Amino acid sequence: MINLTPWLNAPTWHVAFSGGLDSTVLLHLLAEYARNHASPPLRAIHIHHGLQAAADAWPTHCQAICDNFDVELQVIHVQVSPGASLEQAAREARYAAFRQVLGPGDILFTGQHRDDQAETLLFRLLRGAGLRGLAAMPGQRALGQGSLVRPLLTCSRQHLQDYAQAQGLTWIEDPSNVDTQFARNYLRGEVMPQLQQRWPQASQNFARAAEHLGEALGLLDELAQEDLALARKGAPLAWPGLDSLDLAALLALSPARQRNALQYWLSQRTRLPDTRHWAGWADLRDAGADARPVWRLADGRLVRSHGRICWLSGDWLQQPAGSLAWPDPDGPLRLPGNGCVRLVGAAVPSGLRIAYRQGGEMLEVPGRGRRDLKRLLNEQQVPHFLRSRLPLLYHGECLLAVANLPGLVQADCQLHWQLPTNAQGLS
């Protein structure tokens, strides 16, 4: 039924095991394979969302199945954030837990099948999704440090049920699956049966259409990569690792290509905005040269400064503050929520500290005398969102150096700053 050869070299196989039909069949197939072939260690993960009383009994059922298959089970309890879409919130909590479990190179197998593919296409069509939303669920994608693999996408739900019955498998019937208040359940229980009465191959054809859309998306992704390669050029050397694009390069593209490039770039960092929220891009793009526009998205924000747009998430959304003593300047100093710094150059006195701008700072610049730091940062075209988190090196009350700006030093040393990452916002 499935080909597992591409993943035989993975350190560990994990199975997302809800106890339902799909994941029970998948776990049985993998356990049977592991019993008869050399393969990575196999482990099951059950996510307990705590959304209904019936779910409290499911870990016990899953444990019994795993004991029977001789598979280790890990039960993870998650908190589902309240919001407009309970399904979406539960999914986000579930996948956040999976990302935490996966080690480098690990595989997480999930049980989505061909009917799921068809329902997803129909559901997203009804929501007015674009091509990226309508494209087929991929058979494999990155997840955390490992990969998510969907080996059952060519199998129908009926095929899985026939297999389960032939093997004498038992599974959980989630009572919420018949609640047609949930959009997917309504499509599955009410709409798809009607369509299949009239067009028996409806699910298969929907799934095939999703694959065609996925191919089209692949071509658009290639175009986006070419456009982004130009837009990534010219990043300021003083701020290595800062996620940014050249606005002029994007403006040289048609509006449709701008959106395509940004959708590709943002899809790796955040949940994409719907059509209404794309007005935020126009506002950011078209704001006056002196403006400081911000486009707030689900997992971070886009800002604009000195002709570049920058993605900020994770630590970048919190402002560092206070002063931090540096007892051993021979080694690096980690700054809470703000990367780390190190000193390079001649010996410096003891009693050093790192602090951040408060306003009114002055720096003695060789050959220029005392200068207002604000004016100096303007001269250096330091992005406005960087200024409040720019590490400043002090000896007592004397400002000695500004991070990553070689011309702004008083002592015979340089302060090198490794910027915080946007890792929290990458997906």
C-alpha positions in Angstrom: 0.0 0.0 0.0 2.9 2.4 0.8 6.5 2.7 -0.2 8.8 3.5 2.8 12.2 3.1 1.0 12.9 6.9 0.8 12.9 7.2 4.6 14.8 4.1 5.8 17.9 6.1 6.7 16.0 8.4 9.1 17.1 8.3 12.8 13.5 7.7 14.0 10.0 7.2 12.6 7.2 8.8 14.5 3.5 8.3 13.8 0.8 10.9 14.6 -1.6 8.5 16.3 -5.0 9.8 17.1 -6.5 6.4 17.4 -8.9 7.0 14.5 -9.2 4.9 11.4 -6.6 6.6 9.3 -3.8 6.7 11.9 -4.6 3.2 13.1 -4.1 1.8 9.6 -1.0 3.8 9.2 0.5 2.6 12.5 -0.4 -1.0 11.6 1.3 -0.8 8.2 4.5 0.7 9.7 4.6 -1.8 12.6 4.2 -4.7 10.2 7.0 -3.3 8.0 9.2 -2.8 11.0 8.5 -6.3 12.1 9.7 -7.8 8.8 12.4 -5.3 7.7 15.3 -3.4 9.0 14.0 0.1 9.7 14.4 3.0 12.1 12.9 2.8 15.6 9.1 3.3 15.4 7.3 5.5 18.0 3.7 6.8 18.2 2.6 10.3 19.4 -0.9 10.9 20.7 -1.9 14.5 21.1 -4.5 15.1 23.8 -6.2 18.5 23.1 -8.6 18.3 26.1 -11.5 19.7 24.0 -14.1 17.0 24.9 -14.7 14.6 27.7 -14.7 11.6 25.5 -11.0 12.3 24.6 -9.9 11.4 28.1 -10.3 7.7 27.3 -8.4 7.8 24.1 -4.9 7.6 25.5 -5.8 4.3 27.1 -7.1 2.9 23.9 -4.0 4.1 22.0 -1.8 2.6 24.6 -3.5 -0.8 24.2 -3.1 -0.6 20.4 0.6 0.3 20.7 1.2 -2.4 23.3 -0.3 -4.9 20.8 1.9 -3.6 18.0 4.9 -3.4 20.3 5.3 0.3 19.6 6.3 3.0 22.1 3.6 5.6 22.7 4.1 9.2 23.9 1.0 11.1 25.0 1.3 14.9 24.9 -1.2 17.2 26.5 -1.6 20.6 24.7 -3.4 23.8 25.4 -5.6 25.0 22.6 -5.8 28.8 22.4 -9.3 30.2 22.1 -10.1 31.9 18.8 -12.5 32.1 15.9 -11.5 28.7 14.5 -11.2 25.9 17.0 -10.1 23.5 14.3 -7.2 25.8 13.3 -6.2 26.5 16.9 -6.1 22.7 17.6 -4.0 22.1 14.5 -1.5 24.8 15.5 -1.2 23.3 19.0 -0.8 19.8 17.6 1.9 20.7 15.1 3.8 22.8 17.6 4.0 19.7 19.8 5.2 17.6 16.9 8.0 20.2 16.1 9.2 19.9 19.7 9.5 16.1 19.4 11.2 15.7 16.1 15.0 15.5 16.2 17.3 16.2 13.3 16.3 14.1 10.3 13.4 12.4 12.1 10.2 11.5 10.1 6.7 12.2 11.3 4.1 10.1 9.4 0.5 11.3 9.3 -2.6 9.6 7.9 -4.1 12.1 5.5 -5.6 10.3 2.5 -7.1 11.0 -0.9 -10.5 12.0 0.4 -8.8 14.5 2.8 -7.0 16.0 -0.2 -10.3 16.4 -2.1 -12.1 17.9 1.0 -9.3 20.3 1.5 -9.5 21.6 -2.1 -13.3 22.1 -1.9 -13.1 23.7 1.6 -10.5 26.2 0.4 -12.4 26.9 -2.8 -15.4 27.9 -0.8 -13.1 30.3 1.3 -11.8 31.9 -1.9 -8.3 30.7 -1.5 -5.6 31.5 -4.0 -3.3 29.0 -5.8 -1.1 28.5 -2.7 -4.1 27.5 -0.7 -5.7 25.3 -3.4 -2.5 23.3 -4.2 -2.4 19.7 -3.0 -1.1 18.8 0.4 2.5 17.8 -0.3 3.5 14.2 0.2 6.5 15.5 2.2 7.5 18.8 3.8 9.9 20.1 6.4 8.7 20.2 10.0 10.9 21.4 12.8 14.2 19.6 12.6 12.7 16.7 10.6 10.1 16.1 7.9 6.4 15.4 7.8 5.4 12.6 5.4 1.9 11.7 4.2 2.2 8.2 2.7 -1.5 7.5 2.3 -2.4 10.4 0.0 -3.1 8.0 -2.9 -5.5 5.8 -0.9 -9.2 6.4 -0.5 -11.0 6.4 2.9 -12.9 3.3 1.8 -9.7 1.5 0.9 -8.4 2.2 4.5 -11.6 1.0 6.0 -11.6 -2.2 4.0 -8.0 -2.8 5.1 -8.8 -2.2 8.7 -11.7 -4.6 8.7 -9.7 -7.2 6.9 -7.0 -7.0 9.6 -9.4 -6.9 12.5 -8.3 -3.5 13.6 -10.3 -1.4 16.1 -10.3 2.4 16.1 -11.9 5.4 17.8 -14.9 7.1 16.3 -14.5 10.8 17.3 -18.1 12.0 18.2 -17.1 15.5 17.0 -16.7 14.1 13.4 -20.4 14.0 13.0 -21.0 17.5 14.2 -21.8 19.4 11.0 -21.3 22.7 12.7 -17.7 22.2 11.7 -17.1 23.1 8.1 -15.1 20.1 7.2 -17.6 17.7 8.8 -20.4 19.3 6.8 -18.4 18.8 3.6 -17.5 15.2 4.5 -21.0 14.1 5.7 -23.4 16.2 3.6 -21.8 17.6 0.5 -19.3 14.9 -0.7 -21.8 12.0 -0.6 -24.2 14.1 -2.8 -21.4 14.9 -5.2 -20.3 11.3 -5.4 -23.8 10.1 -6.1 -23.8 12.2 -9.2 -20.1 11.9 -10.0 -18.7 8.7 -8.5 -15.1 9.8 -9.2 -15.5 13.2 -7.6 -13.0 12.7 -4.8 -10.4 11.2 -7.1 -10.9 14.1 -9.6 -10.7 16.7 -6.9 -7.4 15.2 -5.6 -6.0 15.1 -9.2 -7.0 18.8 -9.7 -5.2 19.7 -6.5 -2.1 18.0 -7.9 -2.3 20.0 -11.1 -2.7 23.2 -9.0 0.4 22.1 -7.0 2.4 21.8 -10.3 1.3 25.3 -11.2 2.3 26.6 -7.8 5.7 25.0 -8.3 6.3 27.1 -11.4 5.2 30.3 -9.6 7.6 29.3 -6.7 10.5 29.1 -9.2 9.6 32.6 -10.5 9.4 33.9 -6.9 12.9 32.5 -6.1 14.3 34.3 -9.1 12.7 37.6 -8.1 13.7 37.2 -4.5 17.3 36.5 -5.5 17.5 40.0 -6.9 15.6 41.6 -3.9 18.0 40.0 -1.4 21.0 41.8 -2.8 22.4 44.8 -1.1 21.7 43.8 2.4 23.7 46.1 4.9 26.8 44.3 6.0 26.5 45.8 9.5 23.4 43.7 10.3 24.2 40.1 9.2 21.3 37.7 9.5 18.6 40.4 9.4 15.8 39.2 7.1 15.3 41.9 4.5 14.5 42.6 0.9 15.2 45.6 -1.4 12.0 47.5 -1.9 13.1 49.0 -5.3 13.7 45.5 -6.7 10.1 44.5 -5.6 8.7 47.7 -7.1 10.2 46.8 -10.4 7.9 43.8 -10.6 4.2 43.9 -11.6 1.8 43.9 -8.6 1.0 40.2 -9.2 4.7 39.3 -9.2 5.2 41.3 -6.0 2.5 39.4 -4.3 3.8 36.1 -5.6 7.3 36.8 -4.4 6.1 38.0 -1.0 3.7 35.0 -0.6 6.6 32.6 -1.2 8.9 34.5 1.2 6.3 34.9 3.9 5.0 31.4 3.7 8.2 30.2 5.3 7.8 32.7 8.1 4.1 33.1 9.0 0.6 32.2 8.1 -0.3 34.0 5.0 -2.8 36.9 5.1 -6.1 36.6 3.4 -7.1 38.8 0.5 -8.4 41.6 2.7 -5.2 41.9 4.7 -3.0 42.3 1.6 -4.0 46.0 1.8 -1.3 46.1 4.5 1.4 45.4 1.8 0.1 48.3 -0.3 0.2 50.6 2.8 3.8 49.5 3.6 5.0 49.8 0.0 3.4 53.1 -0.8 4.0 55.1 2.4 6.1 58.2 2.2 9.9 58.1 2.5 9.9 59.5 6.0 7.1 57.2 7.3 7.6 54.1 9.4 4.9 51.8 8.2 4.3 48.4 9.8 2.4 45.4 8.4 1.4 43.2 11.3 0.9 39.5 10.4 0.0 36.4 12.4 3.6 35.5 13.5 5.5 38.7 13.1 5.6 42.0 11.2 7.1 43.6 8.2 8.7 47.0 8.6 10.4 49.4 6.2 13.6 51.4 6.6 16.1 53.0 4.2 14.7 51.3 1.1 14.4 47.8 2.5 11.6 45.8 4.0 12.5 43.6 7.0 10.8 40.7 8.7 10.7 40.8 12.5 9.5 37.9 14.7 10.6 36.0 17.8 13.0 38.0 20.0 12.6 41.0 17.6 9.1 41.6 18.9 10.4 42.3 22.4 12.5 45.3 23.3 15.6 44.6 25.4 16.2 47.0 28.3 18.5 47.7 31.2 22.2 47.4 31.7 24.3 44.2 31.8 27.7 43.9 33.4 30.5 42.3 31.4 32.8 40.7 33.9 34.9 38.8 31.3 35.2 40.7 28.1 37.7 38.1 26.8 34.6 35.9 26.0 31.3 36.6 24.4 28.4 38.1 26.4 24.9 36.7 25.7 22.2 39.4 25.8 18.8 38.3 26.9 16.5 38.3 23.9 19.1 40.2 21.8 21.8 37.8 20.5 25.3 38.2 21.9 28.3 40.5 21.6 32.1 40.1 21.7 35.1 42.4 21.8 37.9 42.4 19.2 41.0 44.6 19.5 43.3 45.9 22.2 43.0 45.3 25.9 40.2 47.2 27.5 39.7 48.2 31.2 37.6 46.1 33.6 34.2 47.3 34.7 32.6 47.2 31.2 28.9 46.9 30.7 26.4 46.8 27.8 23.4 49.2 27.8 20.8 50.5 25.3 19.8 53.9 24.2 18.0 56.2 26.6 18.4 59.4 24.6 21.0 62.1 24.9 24.0 59.9 24.5 27.3 61.4 23.4 30.3 59.7 21.8 33.8 61.0 21.5 34.6 60.3 17.8 38.3 60.5 16.8 39.0 63.6 14.8 35.5 64.9 15.3 35.1 65.5 19.0 31.9 64.8 21.0 29.0 64.0 18.8 25.3 63.3 19.6 24.7 59.6 19.1 21.3 60.2 17.5 22.9 62.2 14.7 25.7 59.7 14.3 23.1 56.9 13.8 21.3 59.0 11.3 24.5 59.4 9.4 25.1 55.6 9.4 21.5 55.0 8.2 20.8 52.6 11.1 17.3 51.3 10.6 14.9 52.9 13.1 13.7 49.6 14.6 17.4 48.6 15.4 18.3 51.7 17.4 16.5 50.8 20.6 18.2 47.4 20.7 21.7 48.4 19.4 24.2 47.3 22.1 26.4 50.2 23.5 29.7 49.5 25.3 30.3 51.6 28.4 33.1 51.9 30.9 31.4 53.5 33.8 29.4 56.4 32.3 31.7 56.7 29.3 30.4 55.4 25.9 33.2 53.5 24.2 31.7 51.8 21.2 28.5 51.1 19.2 28.0 47.6 18.0 28.9 46.7 14.4 29.7 50.3 13.5 33.5 50.5 13.2 33.6 54.3 12.9 31.7 54.8 16.2 34.3 53.8 18.7 36.4 55.7 21.2 38.6 52.8 22.5 41.0 50.8 20.3 38.5 47.9 20.0 35.4 46.9 18.1 32.1 45.6 19.5 30.7 42.8 17.3 27.0 42.0 17.7 25.4 38.8 16.6 21.8 39.8 16.0 18.9 37.8 17.4 17.3 35.3 15.0 13.9 35.3 13.5 13.7 31.5 14.2 10.5 31.7 16.1 8.7 33.0 13.0 10.1 30.4 10.5 7.8 27.6 9.5 
